[in-house]
């Protein structure tokens, strides 16, 4: 297994739409293991392949306290969502140190393939529902900050540019 580099917003590669995975093979299983190791090390609760500059439709998620309930979702898609919405404070491994409220559907039904190549469906709400929607957004080339107002996005980009300049000077 290997730790992978996570792209940082506003890197344009984060806005590239991921392609479907045709079949699950050893390369995909290794990628999933590397993504999980990277997510746990970061530490985070979700990571999309797009965030590591692999533009294939796969995410890893583990919202458990013990970090022992890894979900690997291949070609995930939301097939139904509730009309009711909830607001959660979200953060992102590609936008470190930034958290803000995002409104999303309260419940979603998701269809995805697992590492055995089997297609299944599940309902997600609460933190899992938010995480699934957030990671699927990444696969579609969208970062959570794009759900924020234009003013907040502009301020965030300025803040991140300033942080980058300070890192370059150090």
C-alpha positions as CSV (number, residue, x, y, z in Angstrom):
1,X,0.0,0.0,0.0
2,X,1.1,3.6,-0.6
3,X,0.2,7.0,0.6
4,X,-1.0,9.1,-2.3
5,X,-0.8,12.9,-2.8
6,X,-4.2,14.7,-2.4
7,X,-4.8,17.5,-4.8
8,X,-5.6,20.9,-3.2
9,X,-8.3,23.3,-4.2
10,X,-8.4,25.3,-6.5
11,X,-6.3,22.8,-8.6
12,X,-8.2,22.5,-12.0
13,X,-7.8,18.7,-12.0
14,X,-10.4,18.6,-9.2
15,X,-13.0,19.8,-11.7
16,X,-12.4,16.9,-14.2
17,X,-15.3,14.4,-14.5
18,X,-14.4,10.8,-13.7
19,X,-15.0,7.9,-16.0
20,X,-16.9,4.7,-15.2
21,X,-14.8,1.7,-14.2
22,X,-15.4,-1.2,-16.6
23,X,-14.3,-4.0,-14.4
24,X,-12.9,-4.7,-11.0
25,X,-9.4,-6.1,-11.2
26,X,-6.2,-6.1,-9.1
27,X,-5.3,-2.6,-10.2
28,X,-8.7,-1.3,-8.8
29,X,-8.3,-3.3,-5.6
30,X,-4.8,-1.9,-5.1
31,X,-6.0,1.6,-5.8
32,X,-8.8,1.2,-3.3
33,X,-6.3,0.0,-0.6
34,X,-4.0,3.0,-1.3
35,X,-6.9,5.4,-1.2
36,X,-8.1,4.0,2.1
37,X,-4.6,4.3,3.6
38,X,-4.4,7.9,2.3
39,X,-7.8,8.7,3.7
40,X,-7.0,7.3,7.2
41,X,-3.6,9.0,7.3
42,X,-5.0,12.4,6.3
43,X,-7.2,11.8,8.5
44,X,-10.6,11.9,6.8
45,X,-13.9,10.1,6.4
46,X,-14.0,10.0,2.6
47,X,-11.8,10.2,-0.4
48,X,-12.7,10.2,-4.1
49,X,-10.3,9.0,-6.8
50,X,-10.5,12.5,-8.4
51,X,-8.8,13.9,-5.3
52,X,-5.7,11.9,-6.0
53,X,-5.7,12.8,-9.7
54,X,-7.2,9.4,-10.8
55,X,-10.3,10.2,-12.9
56,X,-12.2,7.0,-12.4
57,X,-15.5,6.6,-10.5
58,X,-14.4,5.2,-7.1
59,X,-14.7,6.5,-3.5
60,X,-13.7,5.2,-0.1
61,X,-15.6,6.1,3.0
62,X,-15.4,5.2,6.7
63,X,-17.4,7.2,9.1
64,X,-16.8,4.9,12.1
65,X,-15.0,6.0,15.2
66,X,-12.8,2.9,15.2
67,X,-12.0,3.3,11.5
68,X,-12.9,-0.3,10.8
69,X,-16.0,0.0,8.5
70,X,-14.4,0.8,5.2
71,X,-16.9,1.2,2.2
72,X,-15.5,1.1,-1.3
73,X,-18.0,2.4,-3.8
74,X,-17.2,1.8,-7.5
75,X,-19.3,3.7,-10.0
76,X,-21.6,5.1,-7.3
77,X,-24.7,6.9,-8.3
78,X,-27.5,8.5,-6.4
79,X,-30.7,6.9,-7.7
80,X,-33.1,8.7,-5.4
81,X,-33.0,11.5,-2.9
82,X,-35.4,13.0,-0.4
83,X,-37.2,16.3,-0.9
84,X,-36.3,17.1,2.7
85,X,-32.9,18.8,3.1
86,X,-30.4,19.0,6.0
87,X,-27.5,21.3,6.6
88,X,-24.2,19.9,7.7
89,X,-20.9,21.5,8.3
90,X,-18.5,20.0,5.7
91,X,-14.8,19.9,5.3
92,X,-12.6,18.4,2.6
93,X,-9.1,16.8,2.4
94,X,-8.6,18.9,-0.7
95,X,-9.5,22.1,1.1
96,X,-7.7,21.6,4.4
97,X,-8.8,23.7,7.4
98,X,-11.9,25.0,5.7
99,X,-15.4,24.1,7.1
100,X,-18.8,25.5,6.1
101,X,-22.4,24.6,6.1
102,X,-23.8,22.9,3.0
103,X,-27.4,22.0,2.4
104,X,-28.1,18.7,0.8
105,X,-30.9,16.1,0.6
106,X,-31.4,14.4,4.0
107,X,-31.5,10.9,2.5
108,X,-30.2,9.3,-0.6
109,X,-30.5,5.9,-2.2
110,X,-27.2,4.8,-3.7
111,X,-26.3,2.1,-6.3
112,X,-22.6,1.1,-6.5
113,X,-20.3,-1.8,-7.2
114,X,-18.1,-3.4,-4.6
115,X,-14.6,-4.8,-4.8
116,X,-16.1,-8.2,-5.8
117,X,-17.8,-6.6,-8.8
118,X,-21.2,-7.0,-7.3
119,X,-23.8,-4.2,-7.7
120,X,-25.8,-3.3,-4.7
121,X,-28.0,-0.5,-3.3
122,X,-28.2,1.1,0.2
123,X,-29.9,4.1,1.9
124,X,-27.7,6.8,3.5
125,X,-28.6,9.6,5.8
126,X,-26.8,11.7,8.4
127,X,-23.1,11.8,8.1
128,X,-23.0,8.8,5.7
129,X,-25.5,10.5,3.4
130,X,-23.5,13.8,3.4
131,X,-20.3,11.9,2.8
132,X,-21.6,9.9,-0.1
133,X,-23.0,13.0,-1.7
134,X,-19.8,15.0,-1.1
135,X,-17.6,12.3,-2.7
136,X,-19.9,11.7,-5.7
137,X,-19.7,15.5,-6.2
138,X,-15.9,15.0,-6.5
139,X,-16.4,12.4,-9.2
140,X,-18.5,14.9,-11.1
141,X,-15.8,17.6,-10.8
142,X,-17.4,19.6,-8.0
143,X,-15.8,20.6,-4.8
144,X,-18.0,21.3,-1.7
145,X,-17.0,25.0,-1.7
146,X,-18.9,25.4,-5.0
147,X,-22.1,25.0,-2.9
148,X,-21.2,28.2,-1.0
149,X,-22.0,31.8,-2.0
150,X,-19.8,33.5,-4.6
151,X,-18.6,35.9,-1.9
152,X,-17.4,33.0,0.3
153,X,-15.8,31.3,-2.7
154,X,-13.9,34.4,-3.6
155,X,-12.7,34.9,0.0
156,X,-11.7,31.3,0.3
157,X,-9.6,31.4,-2.9
158,X,-7.8,34.5,-1.7
159,X,-7.1,32.9,1.7
160,X,-5.7,29.7,0.0
161,X,-3.5,31.7,-2.3
162,X,-2.1,33.6,0.7
163,X,-1.4,30.3,2.5
164,X,0.4,29.0,-0.6
165,X,2.6,32.1,-0.8
166,X,3.5,31.7,2.8
167,X,4.4,28.1,2.4
168,X,6.6,28.9,-0.6
169,X,8.5,31.5,1.5
170,X,9.1,29.1,4.4
